[in-house]
Amino acid sequence: MDTRLSYLSLNLVPGIGSVLGRRLKDAFGSADRIFKTSADELSRIEGVGPELSGRIASFDLVKALNTEQESLARHGLDFITLDDPGYPESLKSIFDPPLVLYIKGSLRPEHKISLAIVGSRRSTIYGKSMARDLAAKLAGHGITIISGMARGIDTMAHRGALQARGSTIAVMGSGLDIIYPPENKSLMDAIASSGAVISEFPLGTAPFKQNFPLRNRIISGMTLGTLVVEAGEISGALITARLALEQGREVFAVPGPINSWASKGTNGLIKQGAKLVEDVEDIFEELGPHLGPVLFKNLNGKGLDIKDLPSRADTNLDPILKELIDGPAHIDSLIEKTGMPAQELLSRLIKLEMEGIIRQLPGNIYARV
């Protein structure tokens, strides 16, 4: 059995996580040998025990691998293992990197210049707007946006990156054949076209609650830093921020109203030393040395000041969204400023509203969410 299939087979056994999987591989030399070892010998490895050793010894390796590979082919998915050259270097450096990453789309070398944007699922209009706009500006400068494709802040971060025609990566808490949340099917496809949707969980894995803290270490581990846009006092986004600190990454937070439940977590992070972010320049200031290949070189190789660089986000946004940057606008004003026929404009407005990017106010006035 080749190394890639060895890792895949280990990942398929319930109860073997990334740390234990590597411990077993170190003890027996290869995954192939693990499955040929007696339950008694397996149980002597720290963390295995009699129940798991019995499960490993009786595991139908051939059947499981065949089923998984058939499913991968059927869904047009690929996978990458810890020993593969294309495995993200930043993720490889954390304490417990996944043995396997399932991939829809492609992971590319330029994705190493990345930032996580996370926040509450139950987000406010302010939080959604900040997540989308900051993601668009960052992606417009060539920074890959990584998030979890959850409702709320995550979704808006991905959408912002896509609106700027940048790259974004979603890390799932389920198998890639189970879309969660289900309404993000079209978003998942768009993300895969610009970057990748990834998961460490085998196909068929449901979005169990316990999966999400595990996936958060991948979100933070793949990036230079984590930006928390909005979070209550108890939030998965705060777990991601803590993991980022443990992994030696930077932590950023967007401040919010002191009387808003949605800002308790972010304001608390700032009190604890997270970098306060009002605009992308605050992030560039902190991460500048790491962003050289993207932000500080022109075609002649000369150094540039970050403030002199134009952001592609502003020029690539939908013309309607560009007109709504400064605030709500009446439909007549949008027709005049965009130069679009009324029927086409109305159709685009309906589509943007259905995607949760804008909302209609009384009196035929539209505003960005």
N, C-alpha and C positions, 0 to 999 in steps of 0.2 A: 504494500500500500504506500502511495506517495505521501509526502509530508502534508500537502494541502488536505487530502482526504483524511489523514490522521487527525488533524485539528478539527475538521468538520465532524468527524465521528465523535470526538470527545465532547464537542459542543452540543451534540444531540442527546447525550445521556442526562436525564433529569437529576439535579442535585450536584452536578459538577460545574462549578463556577470557574472563572478565569484563574484565580489563585490556586485552587485545588488542581485544576487541569494541568497547570505548569508544574506543580509539585509532583504529580503522578508521572508526567512525561520525563522530568528530571530523574525520578527514581528508577524508571524502567527503560528509558532510552528512546521510546517511541510509543505512539498511541496504539500501534499494531500489537506491540508486546503487552500493553496493558490489558487488552481484551483476551489475551492468551494466558493471563496469570490467574491463579486460583483465588477464590474469594478469601481464603484464609490469609494468603500472602498480601492481598490488597488491603485487608483490614488493619494491617500493621502500619500503614501509612497514616501519618497524623491527619485528622480531619475526615477520614473515610468511615471507619466503623463497620459493623456487621451488616447493617441494612443496605448501605450504599455499595459495599463490596459485593454483596449478593446480586444487586441490580446490575452492576458492571459485568460480573461474570456471566450472567444470563442474558445479557443484551444481544439482540439479533442484529449484529453489525451490518451484514450484507443487505438485509431487508431495509433497515433504516436509511442506509446510504443511498440505495437505489430509489427509494421513495422520495428522499430529499432532492436528489439530483434531477429526477423527473419533474418535480414541482418547480424547481429553479428554472428549468428549460421552458416549462409551460407558461410561467409568468414573465419570462424574459429577464431574469435576474442573474446576478453574478455574485461571487463571494471572494473575499480576500482574507488571508490568514496572517497571523503575527509574524511569520518568517518571510512573507512575500515582500519583494522590493518596494511595491507601491503602498505598503501599509503606512499610514500617517506617522511620521517620526515623533511629533509632539505627543501623540497618544501612546506611542510605545514607551515613553519615558515615565508614565504614571505608575503607581503602585500595582494596579490590577487591570492592565489593558485587556480588552476582549480577545479571546482566542481567534474568533472569527467575526468578520463584518459582512453581513449580507448587503448587497448594493443594487439599487435601481438608479441608473445613470452612470456617472463616472467620477472617481476621485482623481484630481489632477495635482501636480506639484504646486501650482500657484495657490491652491486652497490652503496651504500652510499659513498664508497671510490672512488670518481670519479673526473674527470677534464673535463671541456669543451674545445674543440679545434675548433675554428671558423676562418673564413677568407673570402676573396673575392671569388666570383664565377669566375670572370675573372682573374685567378691566373697565376703566372709565373712558369716556371720549378723549379726555386729555392724554391718558396713557396710550391709547391706540394711535393717536395722532403723533405723539413723540416717538413711539416705536417705529412707525412707518417712515417718518421723515428722517430720523437718524439712520435707519437702515439704508434708505435710498441714497443719502449723502455718502455713507461709508462705502456702499457697493459701487457708487459712482466713481470712487477713487481706487477701485480695484480690490477692495477688501471683501473677502467672502464672509457672508453672514450665516452663522450657525444657530439653529434653534430647534425646538422640539415639535413643531407643527401642531401644538395644542391650540385650543380656542383662545381668543383674546390676544395678548401681547405677542405670543409666538407667531400666530397667523399673520399679524400685521407686520412683523419684522420680515418674514419671508416675502410678503406682498411688496413691501418697500424696496427690497433688493431686486425683485423681479421688475418693478416699475422702472428702476434705473438701469435695467438690462444688465445687471450684475450677476454674480454667482451666489448661490445660497445652498446650504446643506441642512436637511432635516434629519434628526435622530429620533427614531421611533421607540415607543415602549411596547411594541407588539411585533409579531412577524410581519414582513413586508407585504404579505398577501392579505392582511387584515388591516384595512384603512381605518385609522382612528385619529380624530373624529371622522365619521363617514362623510360628512358634508365637505370635507377637504380633498375629495378625490381629484377634482380638476387642479387644485393647488399642488397636490403631490406630483401629478404629471408635469406641471410647469416647473417645479423645483428640480425634478429629475432631468429636464431638458437643459437647465442652466448649470446644474451641479450634480447633486446626488441626494437620494433618500437612503439612509442606512439604518441597520439594526443589528444587534448582537444576538437577537432571539431567533430560534429556528422558525421556519414557516409553520403557520398554524397556531402560533402562540397568541393567545388573546391578550388584550391590554389590561392585565391585572395591575391592581394598585401598587403592588410591591415592585413592579418593573420600572416605574418611573424614577425613583431615586437612583436605581442602577444606571439607567440611561443618562441621568444628569452628569455623571462622572465623565461620560464620553463627550457631552456637549462642552463642558469646561476644559476637558483634557485635550481637545483638538485645537484649542484656540490660544491666542496671546493674552486674552483677557475676557472677562464676562461683564456685560452691562445689564444691570437690573433696572428695568424701566418703571415697574409698578409692582408692589407686593405688600400684602398685609403682614401682620405680625407673625402669622404662621403660614408659610408659603413654600412650595417646592422650589421657587426661584431663589429663596434664601439658602436652601440646601446646595443648589448649584454654586452660589457665591462662596459658601463655606468650602466646598470641594475645590473651587478655583484657588482659594488661598492655600489649601493643603498641597495643591499641585504646583505651587509657586507661580501662579498666574496673577495678573492684575485684576482688581475688582473696581467697577465703576457703578455709579447709581445716579438716576435722575431724581432730583428733589421734587416734592409735591406739596400740596396744601397741608398744613399741620393738623387740620381738623378732618382730614379724609382718611378713612380706614385703609384705602389703597396705597397710601404713602407712608404708613407706619413702618413697614419693612425697609423701604428705600431710605427714608430719613434716618432710620436706625443704623443702617450700613454706613451712611455718611458720618454719623457721630462716631462710629467705630474706626473710621479712617479710610473708607472707600472714597475714591476720587469723585467729586461732584461734577456732573456733566450737564452743561446747558446747551452745548453744541459740539460738533465733531472735533473742533479744535482742541477741546479739553482732552479728548482721547488721543489725538495726534501728539499732543504735548507729552503725554505719559509714555506712549509706545513708539515715539519717533525713531529711536535707534533700531527697532525691529522692523520698521516699515520702509527702510531704505530702498530696496529693489522696486517698490511700487510707487513711493511718494517723493523720493529725493533725487531721482535721476531723470534727465531728459535724454533725447536720442544721442546727444554728443557726450553723455556720461558726466555732465556737469551737475554740481549740486544745486538744488532748488529749495527755496523757502516754501514750506507747505502752504502758506497763505497765497502764494503766487500761482498755485495750481488750480485750474478750473475743475469743478466737479461735473462729471457727466450726468449726474442725477438731475440737475436743473434742466438740461437740454433734452433729455430723453423721456421725461414724464409725459403722460397723456396730456394733450393740449387743454382738456377740460380741467384736469387736476392742477395744471400750472396756473390757470386763472383763479383757482380757488385757494391758492397758497396763502394769500393775504386775508382771506375771510370769505364769508358767504357771498353769493352773487345771484341776481335774478336771471331767469332763463333768457330774457331778452338781451341782457348784457353778455351772456355767454355766447349767444348766437352772433352778436356783433363782434366780439373780441376773437372768437375762434374762427369765424368765417365759414362755419359749417352750416349746411342746410338744416332747417328746423327739424325735419323728420329724422335725419341722421343723428343730430344732437340728442333728440329725445330718446332715441334707441340706445345711444351710448350712455346716457344718464341712467336709464333703467338698468342696464347691465352693471354699471359701477355701483348702483345702489344694491342690487342683488348680491354683489360680491362683498358688500359691507364696507366699501371704500368711501362712499359718500352717503348723505342722507338728505331727504327732501324736507324743507321747513314750510310752514304755511305761507301762501302767497307765491307759489312757484319759485321759491328761493332754495338754492342748493348749497350745501356745506360739506367739507371733508370731515370724515369721522375722526 
